[in-house]
Amino acid sequence: MKFNELKTILKRLYKEYIKEHIKKIILCLILSLIVAGSTSATAYLLDPAVKKIFIDKDQTLAWLIPIAIIVTFSAKGLSLYFARLNIQIVGQVIEGELQKKVARSILYSDIKTLDSRHSGKYISNIMFDAGQVQHLVSVGVLNLMKDSFSVIFLISVMFYQNWKLSLFAILMIPLAGGFAKNLGKKVGKATAQAGEISGNLTSFLTDIFRGSKMIRIYQKENTETSNADNVISDLVKKNIRIASIIIRATPIMETLTGIMIAGFIFFFWKIN
């Protein structure tokens, strides 16, 4: 899908479905800020926790810092819970509205339009495609807000504590972003293909249910079983491909993390 097409679809999605839920999304935005702030606060507190408690043996901070860490983790957990709850509600409502709209469109369409596509395709639109939109809103939007704010806040803490090491860390961000962009394109392509295969499977199963008597009359059970195995196998392969692409990010990011930590150690040794 080209960027202009995606932009048009997202604008329509916002105008027709998301706009009326903007208050809940703003609430999730505020909660995401709290999550990001709590995450960065935890990172900030770890440094004085090591220095003041374990090295300087400060008795006062030995009580205050653990309490502050408990408060930050609790604030993060509660904020993340309510953010996910609200965005899930928005996603489920939008999915229901999309499904209702598709159902109304099917009911009021003329016969020629309905006959131009297999009924299984319409079922796939209602179940699979609407589910993908729900996943985009419920997971994608929240992760975009939460992770973006977390990165900004954590980078701010890094610069506050040691700006020289932070500059080295920032150099690694474009590299990680390039890998993430490449993986995102592959996941999008594989997901689109999986949606197409899911529609074919729904169409095939619908045909089996409708023609079950004819299949038995002409003794085509083995043929249709073979066809079902092929369609399902194709869908399984695509789902495995999607999972493998997503999991592929793990060794890449772990390697980049190792390079970053090694660079920190070497760079810190050089400047000291």
BELDA-V201427 format. One record per pair of residues at least 4 apart in sequence whose ideal C-beta (glycine too) atoms are under 6 Angstrom apart, sorted by the first residue. I is the first residue (numbers start at 1). J is the second residue. Records with the same first field share a line. If there is no record, write none. Layout:
BEGIN
I = J, J
END
This chain:
BEGIN
1 = 5, 6
12 = 16
13 = 17
14 = 18, 19
15 = 19
17 = 94, 97
21 = 25, 90
24 = 86, 90
27 = 86
28 = 83, 86, 87
29 = 145
31 = 79, 82, 83
32 = 83, 145, 146, 149
33 = 149
34 = 79
35 = 76, 79, 80, 146
36 = 149, 150, 153
38 = 72, 75, 76
39 = 150
40 = 153, 154, 157
41 = 72
42 = 72
43 = 157
44 = 157
45 = 49, 65, 68, 69
48 = 52
49 = 53, 65
50 = 54
51 = 55
52 = 56, 58, 61
53 = 62
61 = 65
75 = 79
84 = 88
87 = 138, 142
88 = 138
90 = 137
91 = 134, 137, 138
94 = 137
95 = 130, 134
98 = 130, 133
99 = 126, 130
102 = 125, 126
106 = 122
109 = 113, 114
111 = 115
117 = 121
118 = 203
119 = 206
120 = 202, 203, 206
121 = 199
123 = 202
124 = 128, 198, 199, 202
125 = 129
126 = 130
128 = 195, 198
134 = 138
135 = 139
136 = 140
137 = 141
139 = 143
142 = 146
143 = 147
144 = 148
150 = 154
158 = 166
159 = 163, 166
164 = 271
165 = 264
168 = 263, 267
172 = 260
176 = 256
179 = 252
183 = 245, 249
186 = 245
187 = 245
190 = 241, 242
193 = 238
194 = 238
197 = 234, 235, 238
200 = 231
201 = 231, 235
204 = 231
207 = 211
211 = 215
215 = 220, 224
220 = 224
229 = 233
249 = 253
263 = 267
264 = 268
END
